[in-house]
């Protein structure tokens, strides 16, 4: 029999230190979510007794600063929908793909969206120029070689430079209501698979993901063919995973795919084991019956989708209290089928 390795529990602050933390929170004027602040402060203080080296301390400090500063950057624009646009920094202005990204940025701005890019040239610069400086964000990255921000966003207060790719990626996903992928290299592919993985596993909410070619282009069509022939063909992914994204060379189709996703669907969150889907309009009773019939395969046991009022746990989002709601006992596995459910709700 293998001996069990004892797991050392994290040290907790002493009682006097607890009191000091409480006094610090009080002095800072923090009134909400105080327990979360206590825990965060305790984690930081524990680094002092864990023998954490200087390099790690500097990393922790920089990560916390980047996340905090990025939150402050986006805070004034919280009520405005945003789309992240990825693509190669090497694409030339004469390229059909560049021109498509430029037009797509314009289309999304005209649809009320702000555009987030990586801040570089090529596709990023095209989408940024299409949306305009006022309607754009840039999440740049420090690299060993010089990477200047594109002309549209250079010097703007909505330009933010990260040291770490993982904090940059977090903010792309966290602040995006949709993602558009234009042809690109390793970085674009990285973002594509990162987004696939996060949505497929439920680690991020489902949002529109559109892979956009220039008219008559086949970059993403070839990519999808590879996914179908090898990943799906070898049983490494499921057929339903293909509902998580769309491939198109039609810019108007790409725009509609993003905008129509929020035609009736608003958002969702979990309360315990129940998914609460918030809607602009409640669906008819007959449609609810059909919904339960058509999507019983993704519900837990014999439970059903029902209408419901806001849960007490949603009180921290008072601006959403007036929205209609569905309580969905989702099995939290079939995320591709969940996307199909959300598409169905947008028909009402």
C-alpha positions in Angstrom: 0.0 0.0 0.0 1.3 3.4 -0.9 1.8 5.8 1.9 -0.2 9.0 1.7 1.8 12.2 1.5 0.6 14.7 4.0 -0.6 17.9 2.5 0.5 20.9 4.4 -2.4 23.3 4.9 -1.8 26.9 4.1 -0.9 28.9 7.1 -3.5 31.3 8.3 -2.8 34.7 9.8 -2.7 34.9 13.6 -5.5 36.5 15.5 -3.6 39.9 16.0 -2.8 39.9 12.3 -6.4 39.1 11.5 -7.4 42.3 13.4 -4.8 44.3 11.6 -6.1 43.1 8.2 -9.6 44.0 9.3 -8.5 47.5 10.4 -6.7 47.9 7.0 -9.8 47.0 5.1 -11.8 49.4 7.3 -9.3 52.2 6.7 -9.5 51.7 3.0 -13.2 52.2 3.1 -14.0 48.8 1.6 -17.6 47.8 2.4 -18.4 45.0 0.0 -16.9 41.5 -0.5 -14.7 42.0 2.6 -14.0 38.3 3.0 -12.5 38.2 -0.5 -10.2 41.1 0.4 -9.2 39.4 3.7 -8.2 36.3 1.8 -6.3 38.2 -0.9 -4.3 40.1 1.7 -3.6 36.9 3.7 -2.3 35.2 0.6 0.1 38.1 -0.1 1.3 38.1 3.5 1.8 34.4 3.4 4.5 34.9 0.7 6.6 36.6 3.4 6.7 33.4 5.5 7.0 30.9 2.6 10.5 31.9 1.7 9.4 33.1 -1.7 12.3 34.4 -3.8 12.7 37.9 -5.1 12.0 36.9 -8.7 8.7 35.3 -7.8 7.7 38.3 -5.7 8.4 40.6 -8.6 6.3 38.4 -10.8 3.4 38.3 -8.4 3.5 42.1 -8.0 3.6 42.7 -11.8 0.7 40.2 -12.4 -1.5 41.9 -9.8 -0.7 45.3 -11.1 -1.5 44.3 -14.7 -4.8 42.8 -13.8 -5.8 45.7 -11.6 -4.7 48.4 -14.1 -6.4 46.6 -17.0 -9.7 46.5 -15.0 -9.4 50.2 -14.4 -8.8 50.8 -18.1 -12.0 48.9 -19.2 -14.2 50.0 -16.3 -15.6 53.2 -17.9 -16.7 51.2 -21.0 -18.3 48.3 -19.1 -21.7 48.8 -20.7 -20.4 48.8 -24.3 -20.0 45.6 -26.3 -16.5 44.8 -27.5 -15.0 42.4 -30.1 -11.4 41.3 -30.1 -9.8 41.0 -33.6 -6.8 38.8 -34.1 -4.6 38.4 -37.2 -1.1 38.7 -38.5 1.0 41.8 -37.9 2.8 41.1 -41.2 -0.2 41.5 -43.5 0.4 44.4 -45.9 -2.1 47.2 -46.6 -2.4 46.0 -50.3 -3.6 42.6 -49.2 -7.3 41.7 -49.6 -7.2 40.3 -46.0 -6.0 43.7 -44.7 -8.8 45.5 -46.6 -11.3 43.0 -45.2 -10.1 43.6 -41.7 -10.4 47.4 -42.2 -14.0 47.0 -43.5 -14.9 44.6 -40.7 -13.6 47.1 -38.1 -15.9 49.7 -39.6 -18.9 47.3 -39.7 -18.5 46.5 -36.0 -18.1 50.1 -35.0 -21.3 50.9 -36.9 -23.0 48.1 -35.0 -22.1 49.7 -31.7 -19.1 47.6 -30.8 -15.6 48.7 -29.7 -12.7 46.9 -31.2 -9.9 45.3 -29.1 -6.6 44.3 -30.9 -3.1 43.4 -29.9 -2.0 46.9 -30.9 0.3 46.0 -33.7 0.3 46.6 -37.4 -1.2 44.4 -40.2 -4.6 43.0 -39.4 -4.6 44.6 -36.0 -3.8 48.0 -37.4 -6.5 47.5 -40.1 -9.3 46.6 -37.7 -8.2 49.5 -35.4 -8.2 52.0 -38.2 -11.6 50.7 -39.4 -13.2 51.2 -35.9 -11.4 54.5 -35.3 -9.3 55.6 -32.3 -12.3 56.6 -30.2 -13.8 53.1 -30.5 -10.6 51.0 -30.0 -8.5 49.3 -27.3 -5.1 47.9 -27.8 -3.6 45.2 -25.5 0.1 45.3 -26.5 2.9 43.0 -25.3 6.5 43.7 -24.3 8.8 41.8 -26.7 12.6 41.4 -26.9 12.4 43.3 -30.2 10.7 46.6 -30.7 6.9 46.5 -31.5 5.5 49.9 -31.8 1.7 50.4 -31.5 -0.2 51.0 -34.7 -0.7 54.6 -35.8 -4.4 54.7 -34.9 -4.0 53.8 -31.2 -0.5 55.1 -30.5 -0.5 57.5 -27.5 -4.2 56.7 -26.7 -5.2 56.2 -23.1 -6.9 52.9 -24.2 -3.5 51.4 -25.1 -2.1 49.0 -22.5 1.1 47.1 -22.6 1.5 43.8 -20.8 4.7 42.0 -19.7 3.1 38.5 -19.6 1.2 36.8 -22.3 -1.1 35.0 -19.9 -2.4 38.2 -18.3 -2.8 39.7 -21.7 -4.8 36.6 -22.9 -7.0 36.8 -19.7 -8.0 40.3 -20.5 -8.7 39.6 -24.2 -11.2 36.9 -23.2 -12.5 38.6 -20.1 -13.5 41.9 -21.8 -14.7 40.5 -25.1 -18.3 39.9 -26.1 -17.1 38.3 -29.4 -13.9 37.3 -31.1 -12.9 37.5 -34.8 -9.9 35.7 -36.2 -8.3 36.8 -39.5 -5.5 34.8 -41.1 -2.3 34.9 -39.0 0.7 33.0 -37.7 1.5 31.3 -34.4 0.0 34.1 -32.3 -3.3 34.0 -34.1 -3.4 30.2 -33.9 -2.6 30.4 -30.2 -5.5 32.7 -29.7 -7.8 30.4 -31.8 -7.0 27.2 -29.8 -7.0 29.1 -26.5 -10.5 30.3 -27.2 -11.7 26.9 -28.5 -10.4 25.2 -25.3 -11.8 27.7 -22.9 -15.3 27.5 -24.4 -15.2 23.8 -25.0 -14.3 23.1 -21.4 -16.6 25.8 -19.9 -13.8 27.8 -18.4 -15.0 30.9 -20.2 -18.5 31.8 -21.3 -19.7 31.1 -24.8 -19.4 34.1 -27.1 -19.5 34.4 -30.9 -16.2 33.2 -32.5 -15.9 34.0 -36.2 -13.0 33.0 -38.4 -12.9 35.5 -41.2 -11.3 35.2 -44.6 -11.0 37.8 -47.3 -13.6 37.3 -50.1 -12.8 34.0 -51.8 -10.1 33.3 -49.3 -9.5 29.8 -48.1 -7.2 30.2 -45.0 -9.8 29.2 -42.5 -11.6 26.8 -44.8 -8.4 24.8 -45.1 -8.0 25.0 -41.3 -11.5 23.7 -40.7 -10.9 20.9 -43.2 -7.9 19.9 -41.1 -9.9 19.9 -37.9 -12.6 17.7 -39.5 -10.2 15.2 -41.2 -7.8 14.8 -38.3 -9.1 16.0 -35.0 -12.7 14.9 -35.6 -11.8 12.0 -37.8 -9.5 10.5 -35.1 -12.1 11.1 -32.4 -10.1 13.7 -30.7 -13.0 16.2 -30.6 -16.8 16.0 -31.0 -19.0 17.0 -33.9 -20.8 19.4 -31.6 -17.6 21.4 -31.1 -18.0 22.8 -34.5 -21.0 24.8 -33.3 -18.6 26.9 -31.2 -17.3 28.8 -34.2 -18.2 29.9 -37.7 -16.0 30.1 -40.8 -16.8 32.7 -43.5 -15.4 35.0 -46.2 -18.6 37.2 -46.0 -18.0 40.2 -43.8 -21.7 40.9 -43.5 -22.3 37.3 -42.4 -19.5 37.7 -39.8 -21.1 40.9 -38.5 -24.6 39.3 -38.2 -23.1 36.3 -36.5 -21.8 38.6 -33.7 -24.7 41.0 -33.4 -27.5 38.4 -33.7 -26.0 36.3 -30.9 -27.3 39.0 -28.5 -30.7 39.5 -30.2 -32.5 37.9 -27.3 -29.8 36.2 -25.3 -28.1 38.5 -22.8 -25.8 36.5 -20.5 -25.7 33.5 -18.2 -24.2 32.6 -14.8 -24.3 29.7 -12.5 -26.0 29.6 -9.1 -25.0 26.3 -7.5 -25.8 23.6 -10.1 -28.3 25.7 -12.0 -27.4 27.9 -15.0 -29.4 31.1 -15.1 -29.8 32.4 -18.6 -30.9 36.1 -18.8 -33.0 37.1 -21.8 -34.2 40.4 -23.4 -37.7 38.8 -23.8 -39.2 35.7 -22.2 -40.0 32.9 -24.7 -43.6 31.6 -25.2 -44.8 28.7 -23.0 -45.1 26.4 -26.1 -41.5 27.2 -27.1 -40.4 26.2 -23.6 -42.0 22.7 -24.1 -40.2 22.3 -27.4 -36.9 23.5 -25.8 -37.1 20.7 -23.2 -37.9 18.1 -25.8 -35.0 19.2 -28.1 -32.4 19.7 -25.5 -33.2 17.0 -22.9 -29.8 15.4 -23.7 -27.9 18.2 -22.0 -30.1 18.4 -18.8 -29.3 16.7 -15.6 -31.5 13.7 -14.8 -35.2 14.3 -15.2 -35.1 18.0 -14.6 -36.5 20.6 -16.9 -35.8 24.1 -18.1 -38.1 26.5 -16.4 -38.7 30.2 -16.2 -37.6 31.8 -12.9 -37.2 35.1 -11.1 -33.8 36.5 -10.2 -31.9 34.5 -7.5 -30.7 36.3 -4.3 -27.2 35.4 -5.4 -27.7 37.8 -8.4 -28.2 40.8 -6.2 -24.7 42.0 -7.1 -26.0 42.7 -10.6 -29.0 44.9 -9.9 -28.9 46.3 -13.5 -29.9 42.9 -14.8 -32.8 42.4 -12.4 -35.5 43.3 -15.0 -34.4 40.7 -17.6 -36.4 37.5 -18.2 -34.8 34.3 -17.0 -34.6 30.6 -17.7 -33.3 28.1 -15.1 -31.4 25.4 -16.9 -30.1 22.3 -15.1 -27.2 22.1 -17.6 -24.9 19.1 -17.4 -21.9 21.4 -17.9 -20.4 19.0 -20.4 -22.0 19.6 -23.8 -20.9 23.2 -24.5 -21.4 22.8 -28.2 -25.0 21.9 -27.6 -25.4 24.8 -25.2 -24.4 27.1 -28.1 -27.2 25.5 -30.2 -29.6 26.2 -27.3 -28.5 29.9 -27.2 -29.0 30.1 -30.9 -32.5 28.8 -30.5 -33.3 31.4 -27.9 -32.3 34.1 -30.3 -35.1 33.1 -32.6 -37.7 34.6 -30.2 
